[in-house]
C-alpha cells in the first residue's frame, strides 16, 4: 500500500557522535493523525525537524514512495509549527500572514479564504490588524497555526501545540484538526504530552524511548 511518508533506518547524532535517534522507522498513511510521546530531550522535536527538512540526518526519507532529492519542492508539502513561533513582532498579524504566504508561494485567493475560516473559528479576525508585539503568547501561537494550516499542506507537523491556549480554544483546535484530516484527506504528526490530544486525535501513538521509536497500541 502506498505511504504518504516513510522513514527508514533514520538516525540523528549530536556533536561528538551522541545519538538522539537511532535506526528509526516510521510510516505515515494519508488521512492519518500520529501522536509522538516521550520525555524531554528524547528526540521528539528532532524527529519533526527531520521530517520538515530542517536538519541533516542519516537514513532514507520517502514522500509518496519516492526518495526526497529536491528538498525545496518537498518542503512545499509540509508545514511545521514549532513550539516557539516564528513571527515578526513589529508587523501586524495580517502582515505576518502575507509574508508567510509569499515565502511559500501559496495562491493568494485560496490562502486568504482559508485564513478567514481559521481566524473566525479561533476568534482572531479582530486581532489581525494589530501588531504582534501586542499579542499574548496564545495569540501568537494561534496566528502561526493559522498561517501554517492555511497553506493546506499534505502533512502538518505540530510541536507541543496549544500549550498556552485556554481550554475553550483547545477544544476548537481539536475539532479543526479532525476536520482537516477528514475533509481534506490530510495527515498530521503531533508531538505532545497532552493526554487529551492523544485520546481525541490520534489514529496511532508512538513513544520515543532510548533513541528508538516504539509503536503503542491505542
RATARA-V991150 format. One record per residue. N is the residue number from 1. RES is the residue in one small letter. SS is DSSP state (H for helix, E for strand, C for the rest). PHI is phi in whole degrees, 0 to 359 (* if undefined). NEAR is the number of other C-alpha atoms within 10 Angstrom. Layout:
BEGIN
n: {N,N}
res: {RES,RES}
ss: {SS,SS}
phi: {PHI,PHI}
near: {NEAR,NEAR}
END
This chain:
BEGIN
n: {1,2,3,4,5,6,7,8,9,10,11,12,13,14,15,16,17,18,19,20,21,22,23,24,25,26,27,28,29,30,31,32,33,34,35,36,37,38,39,40,41,42,43,44,45,46,47,48,49,50,51,52,53,54,55,56,57,58,59,60,61,62,63,64,65,66,67,68,69,70,71,72,73,74,75,76,77,78,79,80,81,82,83,84,85,86,87,88,89,90,91,92,93,94,95,96,97,98,99,100,101,102,103,104,105,106,107,108,109,110,111,112,113,114,115,116,117,118,119,120,121,122,123,124,125,126,127,128,129,130,131,132,133,134,135,136,137,138,139,140,141,142,143,144,145,146,147,148,149,150,151,152,153,154,155,156,157,158,159,160,161,162,163,164,165,166,167,168,169,170,171,172,173,174,175,176,177,178,179,180,181,182,183,184,185,186,187,188,189,190,191,192,193,194,195,196,197,198,199,200,201,202,203,204,205,206,207,208,209,210,211,212,213,214,215,216,217,218}
res: {x,x,x,x,x,x,x,x,x,x,x,x,x,x,x,x,x,x,x,x,x,x,x,x,x,x,x,x,x,x,x,x,x,x,x,x,x,x,x,x,x,x,x,x,x,x,x,x,x,x,x,x,x,x,x,x,x,x,x,x,x,x,x,x,x,x,x,x,x,x,x,x,x,x,x,x,x,x,x,x,x,x,x,x,x,x,x,x,x,x,x,x,x,x,x,x,x,x,x,x,x,x,x,x,x,x,x,x,x,x,x,x,x,x,x,x,x,x,x,x,x,x,x,x,x,x,x,x,x,x,x,x,x,x,x,x,x,x,x,x,x,x,x,x,x,x,x,x,x,x,x,x,x,x,x,x,x,x,x,x,x,x,x,x,x,x,x,x,x,x,x,x,x,x,x,x,x,x,x,x,x,x,x,x,x,x,x,x,x,x,x,x,x,x,x,x,x,x,x,x,x,x,x,x,x,x,x,x,x,x,x,x,x,x,x,x,x,x}
ss: {C,C,C,C,E,E,E,E,E,E,E,E,E,C,H,H,H,C,E,E,E,E,E,E,E,E,E,E,C,C,C,C,E,E,E,E,E,C,C,C,C,C,C,H,H,H,H,H,H,H,H,H,C,C,C,C,C,E,E,E,E,E,E,C,C,E,E,C,C,C,H,H,H,H,H,C,C,E,E,E,E,C,C,C,C,C,C,C,C,C,C,E,H,H,H,H,H,H,H,H,H,H,H,H,C,C,C,H,H,H,H,H,H,H,H,H,H,H,H,H,H,C,C,C,H,H,H,C,C,C,E,H,H,H,C,C,H,H,H,H,H,H,H,H,H,H,H,H,H,C,C,C,C,C,E,E,E,E,E,C,C,C,C,C,C,C,H,H,H,H,H,H,H,H,H,H,H,H,H,H,H,H,H,H,C,C,E,E,E,E,E,C,C,C,H,H,H,H,H,H,H,C,C,E,E,E,E,E,E,C,C,E,E,E,E,E,C,C}
phi: {*,294,250,291,216,217,245,232,51,274,229,221,236,279,306,68,77,287,283,252,230,226,48,275,234,209,240,240,277,296,64,216,237,245,251,249,251,156,287,299,82,286,116,297,293,299,299,296,294,297,296,283,78,267,238,280,207,258,117,235,237,246,239,54,70,240,303,285,242,266,291,296,291,301,296,294,267,239,235,250,250,286,291,252,295,241,228,263,296,280,262,286,302,299,294,296,298,292,298,293,300,296,302,262,65,278,306,294,300,294,300,287,294,294,303,300,296,288,296,295,295,263,56,248,306,287,256,292,260,259,297,296,300,263,280,283,298,297,293,297,298,298,298,291,299,300,300,283,289,291,287,55,290,294,231,254,253,240,257,48,287,67,299,262,271,284,299,300,294,296,295,297,292,300,295,295,292,300,295,300,291,284,272,245,55,256,236,223,240,239,267,203,254,279,295,298,294,299,286,265,240,286,274,223,232,237,238,267,213,54,71,243,253,249,277,265,281,268}
near: {5,12,14,20,21,20,20,15,14,19,22,22,14,9,6,6,8,9,14,20,25,17,15,19,17,15,15,21,17,18,19,20,23,21,22,27,24,17,12,9,10,18,23,25,21,18,22,22,18,18,24,21,18,13,12,11,17,15,15,15,23,18,18,14,13,12,13,16,11,8,11,11,10,15,18,17,16,22,24,23,24,19,15,13,14,13,20,14,15,13,17,20,27,20,18,22,23,16,16,18,19,12,9,14,11,17,11,13,9,13,19,19,12,18,23,16,15,22,21,12,14,19,13,18,16,9,17,17,13,16,17,23,15,13,16,12,16,14,19,21,24,24,26,22,23,21,27,22,24,23,25,20,19,21,27,26,26,22,22,19,23,21,16,16,17,10,11,9,17,18,14,12,21,16,13,16,18,20,13,18,20,13,10,13,12,22,25,27,22,25,25,22,17,14,10,13,19,21,12,12,21,20,15,17,20,20,19,21,16,14,18,19,21,17,13,11,8,10}
END
